[in-house]
């Protein structure tokens, strides 16, 4: 039972490349956001490879969604 839970958890991990493809950005951008603390990650293995939980990536998307700006009305004036 414990092995099944561990396997399920590991299946929900994403590599930087998978995150980049999902967000349609470069792997460098994912790394930069991670180092800036904007995108939560953790390191695995002896090399310290970066991995991302699906839940954290979805939260990042929700938190980063840009709301459309309201357009300000412009008033045209004539110069005499």
PDB file of N, CA, C and O in Angstrom:
ATOM      1  N   UNK A   1       0.821  -1.187   0.000  1.00  0.00           N
ATOM      2  CA  UNK A   1       0.000   0.000   0.000  1.00  0.00           C
ATOM      3  C   UNK A   1       0.870   1.258   0.000  1.00  0.00           C
ATOM      4  O   UNK A   1       0.576   2.217  -0.712  1.00  0.00           O
ATOM      5  N   UNK A   2       1.928   1.253   0.789  1.00  0.00           N
ATOM      6  CA  UNK A   2       2.811   2.409   0.851  1.00  0.00           C
ATOM      7  C   UNK A   2       3.517   2.626  -0.480  1.00  0.00           C
ATOM      8  O   UNK A   2       3.711   3.769  -0.894  1.00  0.00           O
ATOM      9  N   UNK A   3       3.904   1.547  -1.157  1.00  0.00           N
ATOM     10  CA  UNK A   3       4.543   1.662  -2.470  1.00  0.00           C
ATOM     11  C   UNK A   3       3.599   2.281  -3.483  1.00  0.00           C
ATOM     12  O   UNK A   3       4.026   3.067  -4.329  1.00  0.00           O
ATOM     13  N   UNK A   4       2.333   1.942  -3.408  1.00  0.00           N
ATOM     14  CA  UNK A   4       1.340   2.497  -4.331  1.00  0.00           C
ATOM     15  C   UNK A   4       1.184   4.002  -4.113  1.00  0.00           C
ATOM     16  O   UNK A   4       1.083   4.759  -5.078  1.00  0.00           O
ATOM     17  N   UNK A   5       1.163   4.434  -2.872  1.00  0.00           N
ATOM     18  CA  UNK A   5       1.049   5.862  -2.557  1.00  0.00           C
ATOM     19  C   UNK A   5       2.284   6.609  -3.051  1.00  0.00           C
ATOM     20  O   UNK A   5       2.171   7.708  -3.593  1.00  0.00           O
ATOM     21  N   UNK A   6       3.456   6.019  -2.867  1.00  0.00           N
ATOM     22  CA  UNK A   6       4.693   6.644  -3.329  1.00  0.00           C
ATOM     23  C   UNK A   6       4.701   6.750  -4.850  1.00  0.00           C
ATOM     24  O   UNK A   6       5.108   7.777  -5.392  1.00  0.00           O
ATOM     25  N   UNK A   7       4.261   5.716  -5.538  1.00  0.00           N
ATOM     26  CA  UNK A   7       4.214   5.707  -6.998  1.00  0.00           C
ATOM     27  C   UNK A   7       3.243   6.779  -7.500  1.00  0.00           C
ATOM     28  O   UNK A   7       3.538   7.485  -8.465  1.00  0.00           O
ATOM     29  N   UNK A   8       2.078   6.897  -6.839  1.00  0.00           N
ATOM     30  CA  UNK A   8       1.092   7.902  -7.220  1.00  0.00           C
ATOM     31  C   UNK A   8       1.674   9.302  -7.049  1.00  0.00           C
ATOM     32  O   UNK A   8       1.473  10.169  -7.899  1.00  0.00           O
ATOM     33  N   UNK A   9       2.392   9.521  -5.956  1.00  0.00           N
ATOM     34  CA  UNK A   9       3.015  10.824  -5.705  1.00  0.00           C
ATOM     35  C   UNK A   9       4.056  11.129  -6.777  1.00  0.00           C
ATOM     36  O   UNK A   9       4.107  12.252  -7.277  1.00  0.00           O
ATOM     37  N   UNK A  10       4.870  10.170  -7.132  1.00  0.00           N
ATOM     38  CA  UNK A  10       5.920  10.391  -8.129  1.00  0.00           C
ATOM     39  C   UNK A  10       5.342  10.666  -9.508  1.00  0.00           C
ATOM     40  O   UNK A  10       5.947  11.395 -10.294  1.00  0.00           O
ATOM     41  N   UNK A  11       4.186  10.100  -9.816  1.00  0.00           N
ATOM     42  CA  UNK A  11       3.561  10.341 -11.113  1.00  0.00           C
ATOM     43  C   UNK A  11       3.067  11.775 -11.235  1.00  0.00           C
ATOM     44  O   UNK A  11       2.855  12.260 -12.347  1.00  0.00           O
ATOM     45  N   UNK A  12       2.882  12.459 -10.115  1.00  0.00           N
ATOM     46  CA  UNK A  12       2.400  13.833 -10.148  1.00  0.00           C
ATOM     47  C   UNK A  12       3.541  14.849 -10.154  1.00  0.00           C
ATOM     48  O   UNK A  12       3.300  16.049 -10.025  1.00  0.00           O
ATOM     49  N   UNK A  13       4.760  14.387 -10.299  1.00  0.00           N
ATOM     50  CA  UNK A  13       5.909  15.281 -10.373  1.00  0.00           C
ATOM     51  C   UNK A  13       6.188  15.635 -11.830  1.00  0.00           C
ATOM     52  O   UNK A  13       5.994  14.820 -12.732  1.00  0.00           O
ATOM     53  N   UNK A  14       6.644  16.858 -12.037  1.00  0.00           N
ATOM     54  CA  UNK A  14       6.949  17.318 -13.388  1.00  0.00           C
ATOM     55  C   UNK A  14       8.398  17.771 -13.451  1.00  0.00           C
ATOM     56  O   UNK A  14       8.936  18.305 -12.481  1.00  0.00           O
ATOM     57  N   UNK A  15       9.018  17.557 -14.589  1.00  0.00           N
ATOM     58  CA  UNK A  15      10.369  18.053 -14.836  1.00  0.00           C
ATOM     59  C   UNK A  15      10.261  19.510 -15.299  1.00  0.00           C
ATOM     60  O   UNK A  15       9.180  19.961 -15.680  1.00  0.00           O
ATOM     61  N   UNK A  16      11.372  20.241 -15.266  1.00  0.00           N
ATOM     62  CA  UNK A  16      11.334  21.608 -15.789  1.00  0.00           C
ATOM     63  C   UNK A  16      10.858  21.670 -17.245  1.00  0.00           C
ATOM     64  O   UNK A  16      10.137  22.592 -17.625  1.00  0.00           O
ATOM     65  N   UNK A  17      11.254  20.703 -18.040  1.00  0.00           N
ATOM     66  CA  UNK A  17      10.824  20.676 -19.443  1.00  0.00           C
ATOM     67  C   UNK A  17       9.315  20.492 -19.557  1.00  0.00           C
ATOM     68  O   UNK A  17       8.672  21.147 -20.377  1.00  0.00           O
ATOM     69  N   UNK A  18       8.745  19.607 -18.742  1.00  0.00           N
ATOM     70  CA  UNK A  18       7.297  19.399 -18.773  1.00  0.00           C
ATOM     71  C   UNK A  18       6.540  20.656 -18.342  1.00  0.00           C
ATOM     72  O   UNK A  18       5.511  21.006 -18.919  1.00  0.00           O
ATOM     73  N   UNK A  19       7.070  21.325 -17.320  1.00  0.00           N
ATOM     74  CA  UNK A  19       6.447  22.570 -16.862  1.00  0.00           C
ATOM     75  C   UNK A  19       6.520  23.615 -17.970  1.00  0.00           C
ATOM     76  O   UNK A  19       5.532  24.292 -18.256  1.00  0.00           O
ATOM     77  N   UNK A  20       7.685  23.745 -18.591  1.00  0.00           N
ATOM     78  CA  UNK A  20       7.868  24.723 -19.664  1.00  0.00           C
ATOM     79  C   UNK A  20       6.896  24.462 -20.815  1.00  0.00           C
ATOM     80  O   UNK A  20       6.298  25.395 -21.350  1.00  0.00           O
ATOM     81  N   UNK A  21       6.742  23.204 -21.191  1.00  0.00           N
ATOM     82  CA  UNK A  21       5.816  22.869 -22.274  1.00  0.00           C
ATOM     83  C   UNK A  21       4.380  23.185 -21.876  1.00  0.00           C
ATOM     84  O   UNK A  21       3.605  23.681 -22.694  1.00  0.00           O
ATOM     85  N   UNK A  22       4.022  22.907 -20.643  1.00  0.00           N
ATOM     86  CA  UNK A  22       2.667  23.173 -20.174  1.00  0.00           C
ATOM     87  C   UNK A  22       2.354  24.660 -20.154  1.00  0.00           C
ATOM     88  O   UNK A  22       1.238  25.072 -20.471  1.00  0.00           O
ATOM     89  N   UNK A  23       3.349  25.467 -19.779  1.00  0.00           N
ATOM     90  CA  UNK A  23       3.146  26.913 -19.668  1.00  0.00           C
ATOM     91  C   UNK A  23       3.508  27.661 -20.948  1.00  0.00           C
ATOM     92  O   UNK A  23       3.327  28.875 -21.040  1.00  0.00           O
ATOM     93  N   UNK A  24       4.019  26.930 -21.928  1.00  0.00           N
ATOM     94  CA  UNK A  24       4.436  27.495 -23.214  1.00  0.00           C
ATOM     95  C   UNK A  24       5.488  28.588 -23.030  1.00  0.00           C
ATOM     96  O   UNK A  24       5.393  29.673 -23.602  1.00  0.00           O
ATOM     97  N   UNK A  25       6.484  28.270 -22.223  1.00  0.00           N
ATOM     98  CA  UNK A  25       7.632  29.145 -22.004  1.00  0.00           C
ATOM     99  C   UNK A  25       8.891  28.297 -22.136  1.00  0.00           C
ATOM    100  O   UNK A  25       8.808  27.079 -22.288  1.00  0.00           O
ATOM    101  N   UNK A  26      10.051  28.935 -22.078  1.00  0.00           N
ATOM    102  CA  UNK A  26      11.301  28.181 -22.182  1.00  0.00           C
ATOM    103  C   UNK A  26      11.659  27.556 -20.834  1.00  0.00           C
ATOM    104  O   UNK A  26      11.164  27.968 -19.785  1.00  0.00           O
ATOM    105  N   UNK A  27      12.524  26.559 -20.891  1.00  0.00           N
ATOM    106  CA  UNK A  27      13.019  25.924 -19.675  1.00  0.00           C
ATOM    107  C   UNK A  27      13.794  26.945 -18.842  1.00  0.00           C
ATOM    108  O   UNK A  27      13.763  26.898 -17.612  1.00  0.00           O
ATOM    109  N   UNK A  28      14.488  27.867 -19.512  1.00  0.00           N
ATOM    110  CA  UNK A  28      15.220  28.924 -18.790  1.00  0.00           C
ATOM    111  C   UNK A  28      14.270  29.796 -17.984  1.00  0.00           C
ATOM    112  O   UNK A  28      14.595  30.198 -16.867  1.00  0.00           O
ATOM    113  N   UNK A  29      13.107  30.091 -18.536  1.00  0.00           N
ATOM    114  CA  UNK A  29      12.114  30.906 -17.824  1.00  0.00           C
ATOM    115  C   UNK A  29      11.612  30.174 -16.589  1.00  0.00           C
ATOM    116  O   UNK A  29      11.453  30.781 -15.530  1.00  0.00           O
ATOM    117  N   UNK A  30      11.362  28.887 -16.713  1.00  0.00           N
ATOM    118  CA  UNK A  30      10.918  28.085 -15.565  1.00  0.00           C
ATOM    119  C   UNK A  30      11.994  28.115 -14.483  1.00  0.00           C
ATOM    120  O   UNK A  30      11.682  28.292 -13.305  1.00  0.00           O
ATOM    121  N   UNK A  31      13.245  27.945 -14.869  1.00  0.00           N
ATOM    122  CA  UNK A  31      14.340  27.994 -13.907  1.00  0.00           C
ATOM    123  C   UNK A  31      14.451  29.354 -13.226  1.00  0.00           C
ATOM    124  O   UNK A  31      14.681  29.432 -12.019  1.00  0.00           O
ATOM    125  N   UNK A  32      14.287  30.418 -13.999  1.00  0.00           N
ATOM    126  CA  UNK A  32      14.360  31.769 -13.435  1.00  0.00           C
ATOM    127  C   UNK A  32      13.237  32.000 -12.426  1.00  0.00           C
ATOM    128  O   UNK A  32      13.476  32.510 -11.331  1.00  0.00           O
ATOM    129  N   UNK A  33      12.003  31.622 -12.801  1.00  0.00           N
ATOM    130  CA  UNK A  33      10.865  31.768 -11.880  1.00  0.00           C
ATOM    131  C   UNK A  33      11.102  30.966 -10.609  1.00  0.00           C
ATOM    132  O   UNK A  33      10.720  31.392  -9.520  1.00  0.00           O
ATOM    133  N   UNK A  34      11.732  29.805 -10.749  1.00  0.00           N
ATOM    134  CA  UNK A  34      12.015  28.956  -9.589  1.00  0.00           C
ATOM    135  C   UNK A  34      13.031  29.613  -8.666  1.00  0.00           C
ATOM    136  O   UNK A  34      12.828  29.672  -7.453  1.00  0.00           O
ATOM    137  N   UNK A  35      14.121  30.104  -9.239  1.00  0.00           N
ATOM    138  CA  UNK A  35      15.155  30.770  -8.436  1.00  0.00           C
ATOM    139  C   UNK A  35      14.641  32.045  -7.783  1.00  0.00           C
ATOM    140  O   UNK A  35      15.093  32.416  -6.700  1.00  0.00           O
ATOM    141  N   UNK A  36      13.709  32.710  -8.430  1.00  0.00           N
ATOM    142  CA  UNK A  36      13.117  33.928  -7.869  1.00  0.00           C
ATOM    143  C   UNK A  36      12.099  33.626  -6.768  1.00  0.00           C
ATOM    144  O   UNK A  36      11.642  34.527  -6.065  1.00  0.00           O
ATOM    145  N   UNK A  37      11.751  32.340  -6.631  1.00  0.00           N
ATOM    146  CA  UNK A  37      10.779  31.960  -5.616  1.00  0.00           C
ATOM    147  C   UNK A  37       9.338  32.086  -6.076  1.00  0.00           C
ATOM    148  O   UNK A  37       8.417  31.942  -5.272  1.00  0.00           O
ATOM    149  N   UNK A  38       9.132  32.349  -7.341  1.00  0.00           N
ATOM    150  CA  UNK A  38       7.774  32.500  -7.861  1.00  0.00           C
ATOM    151  C   UNK A  38       7.110  31.156  -8.116  1.00  0.00           C
ATOM    152  O   UNK A  38       5.888  31.040  -8.028  1.00  0.00           O
ATOM    153  N   UNK A  39       7.909  30.138  -8.434  1.00  0.00           N
ATOM    154  CA  UNK A  39       7.400  28.803  -8.751  1.00  0.00           C
ATOM    155  C   UNK A  39       8.065  27.814  -7.799  1.00  0.00           C
ATOM    156  O   UNK A  39       9.282  27.633  -7.819  1.00  0.00           O
ATOM    157  N   UNK A  40       7.248  27.182  -6.972  1.00  0.00           N
ATOM    158  CA  UNK A  40       7.767  26.277  -5.945  1.00  0.00           C
ATOM    159  C   UNK A  40       8.309  24.991  -6.582  1.00  0.00           C
ATOM    160  O   UNK A  40       7.693  24.418  -7.479  1.00  0.00           O
ATOM    161  N   UNK A  41       9.464  24.560  -6.101  1.00  0.00           N
ATOM    162  CA  UNK A  41      10.089  23.328  -6.596  1.00  0.00           C
ATOM    163  C   UNK A  41      10.842  22.664  -5.458  1.00  0.00           C
ATOM    164  O   UNK A  41      10.995  23.242  -4.382  1.00  0.00           O
ATOM    165  N   UNK A  42      11.307  21.460  -5.698  1.00  0.00           N
ATOM    166  CA  UNK A  42      12.204  20.805  -4.761  1.00  0.00           C
ATOM    167  C   UNK A  42      13.216  20.006  -5.545  1.00  0.00           C
ATOM    168  O   UNK A  42      13.019  19.718  -6.725  1.00  0.00           O
ATOM    169  N   UNK A  43      14.281  19.656  -4.896  1.00  0.00           N
ATOM    170  CA  UNK A  43      15.373  18.942  -5.552  1.00  0.00           C
ATOM    171  C   UNK A  43      15.326  17.464  -5.186  1.00  0.00           C
ATOM    172  O   UNK A  43      15.004  17.097  -4.055  1.00  0.00           O
ATOM    173  N   UNK A  44      15.653  16.627  -6.161  1.00  0.00           N
ATOM    174  CA  UNK A  44      15.644  15.178  -5.943  1.00  0.00           C
ATOM    175  C   UNK A  44      16.948  14.582  -6.447  1.00  0.00           C
ATOM    176  O   UNK A  44      17.622  15.154  -7.303  1.00  0.00           O
ATOM    177  N   UNK A  45      17.282  13.446  -5.912  1.00  0.00           N
ATOM    178  CA  UNK A  45      18.452  12.698  -6.368  1.00  0.00           C
ATOM    179  C   UNK A  45      19.769  13.326  -5.970  1.00  0.00           C
ATOM    180  O   UNK A  45      19.811  14.412  -5.391  1.00  0.00           O
ATOM    181  N   UNK A  46      20.830  12.634  -6.285  1.00  0.00           N
ATOM    182  CA  UNK A  46      22.172  13.076  -5.928  1.00  0.00           C
ATOM    183  C   UNK A  46      22.612  14.333  -6.658  1.00  0.00           C
ATOM    184  O   UNK A  46      23.421  15.104  -6.142  1.00  0.00           O
ATOM    185  N   UNK A  47      22.078  14.543  -7.868  1.00  0.00           N
ATOM    186  CA  UNK A  47      22.437  15.740  -8.632  1.00  0.00           C
ATOM    187  C   UNK A  47      21.615  16.949  -8.250  1.00  0.00           C
ATOM    188  O   UNK A  47      21.941  18.075  -8.625  1.00  0.00           O
ATOM    189  N   UNK A  48      20.547  16.720  -7.504  1.00  0.00           N
ATOM    190  CA  UNK A  48      19.686  17.831  -7.102  1.00  0.00           C
ATOM    191  C   UNK A  48      18.802  18.339  -8.224  1.00  0.00           C
ATOM    192  O   UNK A  48      18.573  19.543  -8.346  1.00  0.00           O
ATOM    193  N   UNK A  49      18.304  17.418  -9.046  1.00  0.00           N
ATOM    194  CA  UNK A  49      17.427  17.806 -10.155  1.00  0.00           C
ATOM    195  C   UNK A  49      16.154  18.469  -9.632  1.00  0.00           C
ATOM    196  O   UNK A  49      15.621  18.080  -8.593  1.00  0.00           O
ATOM    197  N   UNK A  50      15.681  19.463 -10.359  1.00  0.00           N
ATOM    198  CA  UNK A  50      14.462  20.176  -9.967  1.00  0.00           C
ATOM    199  C   UNK A  50      13.233  19.379 -10.383  1.00  0.00           C
ATOM    200  O   UNK A  50      13.170  18.815 -11.475  1.00  0.00           O
ATOM    201  N   UNK A  51      12.253  19.349  -9.474  1.00  0.00           N
ATOM    202  CA  UNK A  51      10.968  18.717  -9.767  1.00  0.00           C
ATOM    203  C   UNK A  51       9.863  19.605  -9.221  1.00  0.00           C
ATOM    204  O   UNK A  51      10.052  20.344  -8.255  1.00  0.00           O
ATOM    205  N   UNK A  52       8.717  19.517  -9.856  1.00  0.00           N
ATOM    206  CA  UNK A  52       7.580  20.369  -9.518  1.00  0.00           C
ATOM    207  C   UNK A  52       6.349  19.504  -9.301  1.00  0.00           C
ATOM    208  O   UNK A  52       6.094  18.562 -10.051  1.00  0.00           O
ATOM    209  N   UNK A  53       5.597  19.836  -8.274  1.00  0.00           N
ATOM    210  CA  UNK A  53       4.336  19.140  -8.056  1.00  0.00           C
ATOM    211  C   UNK A  53       3.282  19.781  -8.952  1.00  0.00           C
ATOM    212  O   UNK A  53       3.260  20.999  -9.129  1.00  0.00           O
ATOM    213  N   UNK A  54       2.418  18.954  -9.511  1.00  0.00           N
ATOM    214  CA  UNK A  54       1.360  19.449 -10.384  1.00  0.00           C
ATOM    215  C   UNK A  54       0.531  20.503  -9.656  1.00  0.00           C
ATOM    216  O   UNK A  54       0.160  21.518 -10.245  1.00  0.00           O
ATOM    217  N   UNK A  55       0.243  20.269  -8.389  1.00  0.00           N
ATOM    218  CA  UNK A  55      -0.566  21.198  -7.603  1.00  0.00           C
ATOM    219  C   UNK A  55       0.107  22.571  -7.519  1.00  0.00           C
ATOM    220  O   UNK A  55      -0.565  23.600  -7.589  1.00  0.00           O
ATOM    221  N   UNK A  56       1.438  22.583  -7.369  1.00  0.00           N
ATOM    222  CA  UNK A  56       2.171  23.843  -7.280  1.00  0.00           C
ATOM    223  C   UNK A  56       2.161  24.595  -8.615  1.00  0.00           C
ATOM    224  O   UNK A  56       2.076  25.822  -8.641  1.00  0.00           O
ATOM    225  N   UNK A  57       2.247  23.853  -9.713  1.00  0.00           N
ATOM    226  CA  UNK A  57       2.205  24.482 -11.033  1.00  0.00           C
ATOM    227  C   UNK A  57       0.822  25.083 -11.272  1.00  0.00           C
ATOM    228  O   UNK A  57       0.711  26.200 -11.779  1.00  0.00           O
ATOM    229  N   UNK A  58      -0.226  24.355 -10.914  1.00  0.00           N
ATOM    230  CA  UNK A  58      -1.587  24.881 -11.078  1.00  0.00           C
ATOM    231  C   UNK A  58      -1.803  26.120 -10.214  1.00  0.00           C
ATOM    232  O   UNK A  58      -2.442  27.077 -10.652  1.00  0.00           O
ATOM    233  N   UNK A  59      -1.282  26.108  -9.006  1.00  0.00           N
ATOM    234  CA  UNK A  59      -1.390  27.277  -8.129  1.00  0.00           C
ATOM    235  C   UNK A  59      -0.639  28.462  -8.725  1.00  0.00           C
ATOM    236  O   UNK A  59      -1.118  29.595  -8.669  1.00  0.00           O
ATOM    237  N   UNK A  60       0.535  28.204  -9.293  1.00  0.00           N
ATOM    238  CA  UNK A  60       1.302  29.256  -9.946  1.00  0.00           C
ATOM    239  C   UNK A  60       0.493  29.882 -11.079  1.00  0.00           C
ATOM    240  O   UNK A  60       0.484  31.103 -11.237  1.00  0.00           O
ATOM    241  N   UNK A  61      -0.181  29.053 -11.860  1.00  0.00           N
ATOM    242  CA  UNK A  61      -1.002  29.565 -12.965  1.00  0.00           C
ATOM    243  C   UNK A  61      -2.117  30.447 -12.423  1.00  0.00           C
ATOM    244  O   UNK A  61      -2.357  31.539 -12.939  1.00  0.00           O
ATOM    245  N   UNK A  62      -2.795  29.977 -11.385  1.00  0.00           N
ATOM    246  CA  UNK A  62      -3.887  30.760 -10.801  1.00  0.00           C
ATOM    247  C   UNK A  62      -3.382  32.090 -10.256  1.00  0.00           C
ATOM    248  O   UNK A  62      -4.013  33.127 -10.462  1.00  0.00           O
ATOM    249  N   UNK A  63      -2.251  32.065  -9.566  1.00  0.00           N
ATOM    250  CA  UNK A  63      -1.704  33.275  -8.960  1.00  0.00           C
ATOM    251  C   UNK A  63      -1.135  34.238  -9.998  1.00  0.00           C
ATOM    252  O   UNK A  63      -1.038  35.439  -9.747  1.00  0.00           O
ATOM    253  N   UNK A  64      -0.763  33.716 -11.158  1.00  0.00           N
ATOM    254  CA  UNK A  64      -0.104  34.539 -12.168  1.00  0.00           C
ATOM    255  C   UNK A  64      -1.050  35.029 -13.257  1.00  0.00           C
ATOM    256  O   UNK A  64      -0.639  35.775 -14.146  1.00  0.00           O
ATOM    257  N   UNK A  65      -2.286  34.623 -13.197  1.00  0.00           N
ATOM    258  CA  UNK A  65      -3.226  35.027 -14.240  1.00  0.00           C
ATOM    259  C   UNK A  65      -3.377  36.538 -14.218  1.00  0.00           C
ATOM    260  O   UNK A  65      -3.689  37.139 -13.190  1.00  0.00           O
ATOM    261  N   UNK A  66      -3.150  37.124 -15.357  1.00  0.00           N
ATOM    262  CA  UNK A  66      -3.218  38.576 -15.468  1.00  0.00           C
ATOM    263  C   UNK A  66      -4.654  38.985 -15.746  1.00  0.00           C
ATOM    264  O   UNK A  66      -5.302  38.472 -16.659  1.00  0.00           O
ATOM    265  N   UNK A  67      -5.127  39.906 -14.950  1.00  0.00           N
ATOM    266  CA  UNK A  67      -6.464  40.446 -15.155  1.00  0.00           C
ATOM    267  C   UNK A  67      -6.375  41.539 -16.209  1.00  0.00           C
ATOM    268  O   UNK A  67      -5.456  42.357 -16.177  1.00  0.00           O
ATOM    269  N   UNK A  68      -7.326  41.561 -17.148  1.00  0.00           N
ATOM    270  CA  UNK A  68      -7.267  42.604 -18.174  1.00  0.00           C
ATOM    271  C   UNK A  68      -7.400  43.990 -17.549  1.00  0.00           C
ATOM    272  O   UNK A  68      -8.186  44.210 -16.628  1.00  0.00           O
ATOM    273  N   UNK A  69      -6.613  44.906 -18.076  1.00  0.00           N
ATOM    274  CA  UNK A  69      -6.668  46.276 -17.571  1.00  0.00           C
ATOM    275  C   UNK A  69      -7.892  46.977 -18.125  1.00  0.00           C
ATOM    276  O   UNK A  69      -8.306  46.742 -19.260  1.00  0.00           O
ATOM    277  N   UNK A  70      -8.457  47.833 -17.308  1.00  0.00           N
ATOM    278  CA  UNK A  70      -9.565  48.652 -17.784  1.00  0.00           C
ATOM    279  C   UNK A  70      -8.977  49.754 -18.643  1.00  0.00           C
ATOM    280  O   UNK A  70      -7.977  50.382 -18.295  1.00  0.00           O
ATOM    281  N   UNK A  71      -9.616  49.963 -19.754  1.00  0.00           N
ATOM    282  CA  UNK A  71      -9.137  51.025 -20.634  1.00  0.00           C
ATOM    283  C   UNK A  71      -9.623  52.366 -20.116  1.00  0.00           C
ATOM    284  O   UNK A  71     -10.778  52.539 -19.726  1.00  0.00           O
ATOM    285  N   UNK A  72      -8.709  53.285 -20.129  1.00  0.00           N
ATOM    286  CA  UNK A  72      -9.092  54.635 -19.737  1.00  0.00           C
ATOM    287  C   UNK A  72      -9.590  55.369 -20.968  1.00  0.00           C
ATOM    288  O   UNK A  72      -9.042  55.244 -22.063  1.00  0.00           O
ATOM    289  N   UNK A  73     -10.621  56.122 -20.757  1.00  0.00           N
ATOM    290  CA  UNK A  73     -11.152  56.909 -21.863  1.00  0.00           C
ATOM    291  C   UNK A  73     -10.187  58.038 -22.177  1.00  0.00           C
ATOM    292  O   UNK A  73      -9.674  58.706 -21.278  1.00  0.00           O
ATOM    293  N   UNK A  74      -9.955  58.235 -23.429  1.00  0.00           N
ATOM    294  CA  UNK A  74      -9.109  59.345 -23.829  1.00  0.00           C
ATOM    295  C   UNK A  74      -9.984  60.410 -24.462  1.00  0.00           C
ATOM    296  O   UNK A  74     -10.916  60.119 -25.212  1.00  0.00           O
ATOM    297  N   UNK A  75      -9.665  61.626 -24.145  1.00  0.00           N
ATOM    298  CA  UNK A  75     -10.431  62.748 -24.677  1.00  0.00           C
ATOM    299  C   UNK A  75      -9.547  63.466 -25.666  1.00  0.00           C
ATOM    300  O   UNK A  75      -8.453  63.926 -25.341  1.00  0.00           O
ATOM    301  N   UNK A  76     -10.046  63.549 -26.869  1.00  0.00           N
ATOM    302  CA  UNK A  76      -9.298  64.240 -27.906  1.00  0.00           C
ATOM    303  C   UNK A  76      -9.590  65.723 -27.812  1.00  0.00           C
ATOM    304  O   UNK A  76     -10.744  66.146 -27.740  1.00  0.00           O
ATOM    305  N   UNK A  77      -8.549  66.484 -27.815  1.00  0.00           N
ATOM    306  CA  UNK A  77      -8.730  67.945 -27.785  1.00  0.00           C
ATOM    307  C   UNK A  77      -8.094  68.526 -29.038  1.00  0.00           C
ATOM    308  O   UNK A  77      -7.121  67.998 -29.577  1.00  0.00           O
ATOM    309  N   UNK A  78      -8.671  69.615 -29.472  1.00  0.00           N
ATOM    310  CA  UNK A  78      -8.143  70.278 -30.664  1.00  0.00           C
ATOM    311  C   UNK A  78      -7.207  71.397 -30.232  1.00  0.00           C
ATOM    312  O   UNK A  78      -7.456  72.117 -29.265  1.00  0.00           O
ATOM    313  N   UNK A  79      -6.161  71.509 -30.959  1.00  0.00           N
ATOM    314  CA  UNK A  79      -5.251  72.631 -30.720  1.00  0.00           C
ATOM    315  C   UNK A  79      -5.701  73.785 -31.611  1.00  0.00           C
ATOM    316  O   UNK A  79      -5.959  73.590 -32.799  1.00  0.00           O
ATOM    317  N   UNK A  80      -5.797  74.985 -31.040  1.00  0.00           N
ATOM    318  CA  UNK A  80      -6.242  76.142 -31.867  1.00  0.00           C
ATOM    319  C   UNK A  80      -5.216  76.567 -32.881  1.00  0.00           C
ATOM    320  O   UNK A  80      -5.448  77.512 -33.635  1.00  0.00           O
TER     321      UNK A  80
END
